[in-house]
Amino acid sequence: MNTESKEHAPWYKEPMVWLVAGIPLLSICWGFVMLTLALESKDSLVSDSYYKDGVSYTENVEADAHAARLQIKADLTFTADEVHLTLNGYLDEEPATLQLQLIHPTLQDRDVTVLLQRLGDGHYAGVNELVLPERRHIWLLSHEQQWRIRGTERIEADKVINLHAK
């Protein structure tokens, strides 16, 4: 009878040990990473003022409806350092200034507000603080006349973005 003794490898060289022990260890490490991220980053999607948001939602719906009645349309063009806008609609008088809000989808601290000054004949211009290209929710507001038009677009240099009342 031939008896060969087969030597066993040490336990730490067995692949099954690492498979069985590695998955729970990896889960624990990933849990600490997620806990660190949760504690150190602020969730800007959660609002602290529910009542104020509810009231402003009602006002925003009225502003959207007013823009639809006036059939307001705007063509936006971004360059590296400027924003140009052409405004059309049934306006009795063109607003002296318009507020352009470029809202980041998830991070409130990356929102940008641009004040557009009237140049005359429906044309407006302002300073672009955004690094292009960016995907943003775009709100164009006239506080004087209480209307708002909005859309969501990928903003690129020299691309014309059409906004209209919905």
N, C-alpha and C positions, 0 to 999 in steps of 0.2 A: 504494500500500500504506500502510495506516494503522498506524503503530507507536506504540503507547502504552507507555510504560515504567511498569510497575507497581512502586510502591515497597513494599519489604518492611519489615515492622515489626521493631524490635529483637528480639533473641532472647528477652529476658526478658518480652516482651509476648505471646509465643506460648503458648497454653494447653497444648499437647502437651509442651513442655519442662517445665512445672511438674508435669504428670501423671507423666512419666517420672522426673523427679528427686525429686519430692515424696514418693512412696511410700517409697523407701529412706531418705530423710531423716527422715520420720515414724517409721519403724521404729527407726532409731538413737536418736532422742529417747525413744521409748517404752521402749527397752531400758535407757537410763540411769535412767529413772523406776523401772522394775522392779528394777534392780540396787540403787538407793538404798533402796527398800522392803525388799528382802531383807536388806540389811546392817544396817538400823536397827531392824527389828522382830523380836521374839523369837517363835519358833514354839512356842506352848505345847501344841500337839497332839502333839509328839514327846516321848516320855518318856525320861529318862536312866537309869531303874532298871527294866530289863526283868524281872529275876528277882523283885524285890519286887512288881511288878505281876502277875506270874504267880501268885505265892503269894496275893496279896490277891484275885485273881479266883476262886480255889478257895474261899477263905473267904466271898466274896460269894455264890457259888452255894449254899453251905451255909446262909447266912443267909436267902436267898430261899426255899429249901426249908423251913426252919423256920417262916417266916412263912406259907407255904402250909399247913403242917400245923396251925397255930394259926388259920387262916382270918382273918387280920388285915385289917381294912378301916379306912380313915380318910377323913374329910371335912375338907378344908382350906378355909378362907375367909381371904382377905387383905383388909385395909383399908389405908389410906394409911400407917398407923404400927403396925399390929398383925397378928399371925397367930393365928387360932383354929383348933383342931383337935378333932375328936371321934373317939375311937378305939373300935373294936369288934373283938371276936374272943374266942377261947377262951383267955383269959389267966388264970393262977392269981392273979396280982397285977399291978396296973397299975404300969408303970415310973414312978419319980419324975420323971425327965426324959427327953425325946426329943430327938434331934438331927435337924434338918431341913436338908438340903443342897440348895441351889438352884444347880445347875451350869449355867453358860453353855455353849452348844454348842461354841464355838470358843475363847473367851478365858478362860484359867484365872484371870487376875487379877480377873475380874469374878464369880467364884464367891462365893456368900454362904452362911454357915452360921448357922442360927438355933437357939438353945437354947430348947426349949419346956418350961415348968414345968407340973406337974400342978395343976389347980385342984380336982379331985375328980370322981368319977363319970364317968370317961372323957373329961373335957374338959381341954384344954391350951391355953396361950397363950404368945406370945413377941413380940419386937419385930421389926417388918418394916423391913429396911434397903433393900429393893428399890424402885426407881422403877417404878411400874406404868404401862402393861402391858409385860410381858416374856415371852418364850418361854424356858422352862428345862426341864432334866431335874431331876426332883424325887425325892430320896431321903429316906425317913423311916427312921431307925435307932434301935434300942434296944440300947445297948452292954451294958446289964445282962442282957438276955434273949437277946442274940445273934440278932436278926432284922432284916430290912430289907424294905420295900416301896418300889416306885418307879414312876415314870411320866414322861411328857413332856407338858407342857401349856402353853398360853398363859395366863399368870397375869394376871387382871384384878381390879380392885377389886370386892368383894362377890360374886364368882363362886365357887360351890362346886366344888371339885376333888375328885373321888373317886379314891382310891388303893386298890389291893387287891393281894394277893399273886398272883403269876403262876406 
